[in-house]
């Protein structure tokens, strides 16, 4: 149960920070959570390709924000 709460909080913060960084309109609470969680998967995949990983909450947040920024960029580019 702890991991679910941690994932939702991480997704919310990452989605909100990514939407601020990408100068997009701030999504709803659920939208920020979805962007952050998808961004976390994207970030972990991309960082894994170059051999990097995150094991602390701050590290996971950085990876999730970076992935969410990439996800938002791709959404704007192809949508």
HELIX and SHEET records of a PDB file:
HELIX    1   1 UNK A    2  UNK A   21  1                                  20    
HELIX    2   2 UNK A   29  UNK A   49  1                                  21    
HELIX    3   3 UNK A   57  UNK A   78  1                                  22    
END                                                                             
